[in-house]
């Protein structure tokens, strides 16, 4: 990883989650770690939620870190789950605020149904435990998995997903569905830049031209699960289609995944590419 203390002084991390969605670190903890890693800029991209702002921006100013308002939204096309990042969104844009509220409420109802399905299968999980873990954040399946571990109903996150709450399993409940174009439109109307998240994971390359026609403006080239060859591949795609390129750790916590704030190394030119699209839009 990053061996020299100042080696990432001009680097950024544009994909980080906090306790406002399914991360385990607070906004303050994330900013402190970003400061320790000497990052120049970050974006907190919680799922369906921008509650980290404006506090994150204010704290970033104190620490000398540029904080870019961000969000990660889910969409689906022909059964494929596609995540879309939005950068430089206005967290107070009325339509955007209302849609995020609807999505947060849908997550709450979905979690209730998943817990009810678990109970029907003889898994005696209490919804109160899920709420205690989710806190003020938008509830997701990782919170349910963590609650199952807390109540000693499973040994691991993997068991929770593989046995009970993964796609297609009896306790699984579909998310509120949006078409990618709806998400692109929502982000752009909130003044933001829509970016296709971790394309090397979702494998929807053949749809990128279609997404561009529908309003996509960027692609996440750097990601924890993108080896260097994949990074280069998506950077070429970004250049070919005149897209912004971004990247980040997709950090959620220090325990259940391999992501680390500040890794992979993402150059500040990623932020510059976003700002270029802002100026031209």
N, C-alpha and C positions, 0 to 999 in steps of 0.2 A: 504494500500500500504506500502511503506517503511517509517517507523516511525522514526528510528534512523538515524542520519545524516551519520554515518559511516557504516551502516548495509550493504550497497551494494558496499563496497570498493573493493570487489573481484568479483563483478558481471559485466556482459557485456550486450550489446544490439546489436545484429547482424542483425537487420532488420529495417533500418531507411531510409526514403525518404526525399529529399530536393527539392529546387526549380529547380534543374536540371531535375526532372521528374514531378510528380504530388504532391509534398510536398509544403508547404507554407513557410518553414523556410530555410534560407541560410545555407551553410556549416558551417560558423562561428557560427551562432546561435545554430545549432545542437551540435557542439563541446563544446560551452560554457555551454549549459544545461547539457551535459554529464559530464562535469567537476564539475558542481554544484552538480550533483547526485553522484559524486565520483565513476564513472564507471571506470573499469580498461581497458576495450577495447570496441570498437564499430566497426560496419561496415555500411557504407552507401551503400544501395542496390537500387539505382534508377532504374526505368524501362528502359531497353534497352539503358543504358547510364552509362559511367564511368567518366564523365566530372568532377566529384567532386575531382578526383585524378589528380596530386599528392598533390594539396593544402591541402586536408584533412589530409594527412599523415604528412605534414610539421607542420600544426597547432597542430595536435595531439602530436607531439614531444614536442612542446612548453608547452603544457598543461599536459604532463605526461600521455597521453592516447594512448594506442596501437590502431592504425587504420588499419583495415584489408580491402584490396581492395575487393569490392563486386559489385554485379549486380543482378537484378531480370529480368528474361526473361520469355516470355509467350510461351506456346506450346498448342497443342490441339490434342486430340485423341478421335475419335468417338463422336464429339460434346461436349466433356468436356474440359473446359479451365483449364490448369494445369500450375501453376507458378513454376519456378525453380530458386533457388538462386545459384549464383556462388561465391565462396570465394577463395581468394588468386589468382585471375585471374591477368594476365599481361595486363594492360590497353593499352599497346603499341604493343601487338602481332598483326601483320599485318592482318591476316585473321579475327581475332576478331574485330579489328577496322573497317574493311570493312563491316562486317556483321552488326555491330551496326549502321553504317552509313546508310545502306540499310533499316534497321528497323526504324530508325528515319525519313527517307524520306517517308517510307510507312505510318507512323503515321501522317505526315503532309498531305499527299494526302487523307488519311482516314478522317481526321478532316474536310478538305474542302468538302468532299462528304456528311458528316453528316450535316454540316451547310447548304449545298445546299438542302438536303432533308428537313431540318427544314423550310427553306424558302418556299419550295413547299407546305408545310402544313400551310403556313400563319404565321409562327413564324419568325419574322423579325430580326434574329440575324445576326450581322456583324462579318465576319471572323476576321477583324482587332481587335475586342474586345477579341476574343479567343487568338490571337497572343500576345496581350498586357499582358494577364494573364499568358500564358505559358512562356513568356520570352525566354530564351535560352534553355529551357528544351524540352524534348521529349513530344509532345502533346498527351494528353489522354482525355477520356471522362470527367474526373473531371474538366479539364480546360473549356470544353464546358459548363458543368453545372454551373460553377462559372461565366462564361460569360453571361449565360442566367439570372442568379440572378442579375448580375451587371446591365443588361439592363432591369431588372424588368419584365422579360418574364415568370418567375416562382417564387414561394415563397421560394423554398428550393431545395437542392440537390436531395432529395428523389423524389420530383415532377418531376424534370428534367429527372431522370432515369425511374421512374415509368410510366410517360406519353409519353416521347419522345425518349430517347436515350438508353433505356435498351435493353437487348437481345430480338430480335424478333419483336421489335416495328418498325414502318414505317421509322424512321430516322436512325435506327441502320445500321452500316456498319461493315462487318466482318474485323477482324484484319488480318495482314499477318500471315499465318499459318505455324508453324513448328511442326514436330513430336518431342515428348520428346527426342527420341534418338539423333536427330540432335542437340538439345540443350546440352545434356550431352556431346556429342562429341566436340562441340564448346568450352564449358567451360574447358574440360580436355585438349584439344589442346592448350588452352591459359594458361595452367599450374594450373588450378583451380580445386576446389572440387564442383561438382554439388550436390545440396541438394533440396529435395522436400519441397516446401513451404507449410505452414499451411494445412497439410493433413486432419486435422479435419474439415476443411471448404470445401475442394474439394471432400472428401469422395471417394478416389480411392484406398483404402487399398488392394483390391484384385489384383491390378496391381503392387504393390510394388515388388514382386519377378521378374516380367517381367522387371520393370525399373532397378532393380539391374543387371540383365543380360545385359541390354542395356547400363550400365555405371553409374547408380546412386551410389553415395558414402555416402550420408547423408540424414537425415530427420530432419525437424524442429519440435521438440517436444514441445517447449515452444512458446506460441503465445497469443496475447491478447484475441483471441476467443477460446482458449483451456482451459477449466477448469482443475483443478488439476488431476482429474481422467483421462482426455484425455492426459495430459502431461505424466503421468505414463504409460499409454498404449503405447504411441509412443516411450518412452524410452525403454520399453521392446522389442518393435519391432527392435529398433536400436541395442540393445544388441544381439538379436537373429540373426540378419543378419550381424553383425559386421560393422555397419554403424556409421559414425560420427553423433552426435546429436547437434543441434543448437537451437537457439531461439531468439526472440526479440519482440519488441513492435509493429512492422509494423507501426511506427509513420509516419503520413502525416501532421497533423496540430493539433492545440489545440481546434478547433471549430467543425469540421464536423464528427469526430469520437471519440471513447472512448480511443484510444491508448495514452500512455504517455511514453516518453523516460525513459528507465530504468525499465519498468514494462511490463510483469512479471519479477520476479527476475531470471536471468539466470546465473548459476555459470561459473567461468572462465574455468572449465573443458570442457565446450563446445568448446572453442578455442583450448584447448589441444587435443581434439578428432579430430579436423580438421588438426592440425599440425601432428598428428600421421599418418593420411592418406597421407599427403604430403610426409612425410619421407618414407613411404612404396610404394609410387607410382612411 
